[in-house]
Amino acid sequence: YLESGLSVLVQCEKLLVEHLARVMAVRSGKKYRKVEIAAAEPSGPPDPMRGGNRRSLLIEALQQAVTEAIDGQIVVVPHLDLLAGGSDATLTSEARDLTDLLYERSGCIILGFTDPSLTVPDVLAKRFAVRVSMDILPRAITTPASGKTGVKIGTTLVTREEVALFAGFDADRLYQNVAGMNAVRLRNGIRFAYHKHRETPDTTFETLLDELRLFKASTSADAFAVPDTTFDDIGGYAEVKAELQAAIEIVNGSDRIPEDERAHLVPRGFIFYGPPGTGKTLFAKAVAAAMGGNILVVSGPEITDKYVGESERKVRDIFAQARNNAPAVVVFDEFDAIAAQRTGRDDGGSRAGNAIVAQLLTELDGFRPATPVLIIGTTNRIDLIDKALLRPSRFREIGIGLPRLEARRQIAASHAKRSTYDDLSPALLDRLAEATDGMNGDEIGNIFRQARRDELLGSGERPDAYTFGTLVGKILATRQELDIQTARRTVRPADDERLPRRNPGRPDDPAAPRGTTGGPGRR
């Protein structure tokens, strides 16, 4: 494009700009001029009316470079987004002057760079004839020195010493785990892993993949984490596990699936719906662990922002970070808070909600199989989710309800082992499974957590069947009390007398009938 005399706007991460700017300009075969502060440094005392900050100096340098550019010369702008960032509705005076200047010199060839996390006014972006996005690594490249084509990224960006250290090195598997990283970040990660394990005996390729996962999580702008939950840690739900494991097999590139068909079969994401406490987030962590990736849990309400356009920007940033950390799983907790059905109302809240849903749809439709990313939404109210998101080609619905008898037994056994009570008899586990009918997994786990706390901070005696029975009874009594209070808030006053009362004979109970005996000497 540059050879043809066309202006190019490149969207890539800032780490790449210093490496790409000069190489692109040189390979075009044209003379070029890079916008630098040194080109605009004044000879004399600073002018207080102009200002002396770096941004002002860069803008002056750009104006000077564009004005003095000769025919056929390329003006390289490494940080166009920092000079004229923002939306069309919030153009700064500098951005307006800069836009006017660039359009006045429409024959000047501009090579500009912007970061995916920053926006450039559309009116300025349209000044460029071509826009190029560099968001993921290519699977193979042409080497500039030899001109050889089809050279794998895992071969060109890894040294012989590094390949020799990590036994069983696989270039194809490496690409599946680093496709979303830029080349500079990938080299930093591999150098870190090599330095850490160069004296470690029997280092394998799996060690390299584990270190890259940790490196991506620790250097990510968002709070990505390495999951520590597997499907074996979750009791029951065999059907849910089977469906998720089949999806993971597609995402990870199973040999049983032809590569040309994989793109059509890769799922975009799932919506886990069901009552609270049933393990929806745990399943998401297990999915990330099975993918060999990282996980980011985002609360739905955290996305919403009072400023126009900020909510959509947050969504774009989250998806961009997910691609950079691929393979990755992004969990939107309380998904209904940002994905509710769109309405035709013209109030500000409705417009903002509609814009978030539209941005989610755009990001989901822009996924690429080369960057394995799964989006999981969790909700207790799937009836509120926008219908466009519930299309099978976008989100697949998976219900995670209250555990059945066998699932409750497995959940109890899992929590018993975690609480050092793995010596409980099968008969006691069976009784616990029967007694916890209607409870979710978190409530079952709380029985064992409370028993362990009482043992460590109380009597010091290991709990027996009576102890566990007492704890189950307390949970059931608390739930019954909450149900009664909820019912009292929802019924009509005339119906209130039909609700069950707690200890109606207690003297301090306002519901106690007049004339009843509440204690010795009391009427």
LINGIZI-V983190 format. One record per helix or strand. SS is the DSSP state (hx for helix, st for strand). FROM is the first residue (numbers start at 0). TO is the last residue. If there is no record, write none. Layout:
BEGIN
ss:SS from:FROM to:TO
ss:SS from:FROM to:TO
END
This chain:
BEGIN
ss:st from:7 to:10
ss:hx from:13 to:26
ss:st from:31 to:33
ss:hx from:36 to:39
ss:hx from:53 to:67
ss:st from:73 to:76
ss:hx from:79 to:83
ss:st from:84 to:84
ss:hx from:87 to:89
ss:hx from:92 to:103
ss:st from:108 to:113
ss:st from:119 to:119
ss:hx from:121 to:124
ss:st from:129 to:132
ss:st from:139 to:140
ss:st from:150 to:151
ss:hx from:152 to:155
ss:hx from:159 to:164
ss:st from:166 to:166
ss:hx from:170 to:177
ss:hx from:182 to:196
ss:st from:203 to:203
ss:hx from:204 to:218
ss:st from:224 to:225
ss:hx from:230 to:232
ss:hx from:237 to:250
ss:hx from:258 to:264
ss:st from:268 to:272
ss:hx from:279 to:290
ss:st from:293 to:298
ss:hx from:299 to:302
ss:hx from:309 to:323
ss:st from:327 to:332
ss:hx from:334 to:336
ss:st from:339 to:339
ss:hx from:347 to:364
ss:st from:372 to:378
ss:hx from:381 to:383
ss:st from:384 to:384
ss:hx from:386 to:389
ss:st from:394 to:398
ss:hx from:404 to:417
ss:hx from:425 to:434
ss:hx from:440 to:456
ss:hx from:464 to:489
ss:hx from:492 to:497
ss:st from:518 to:518
ss:st from:521 to:521
END
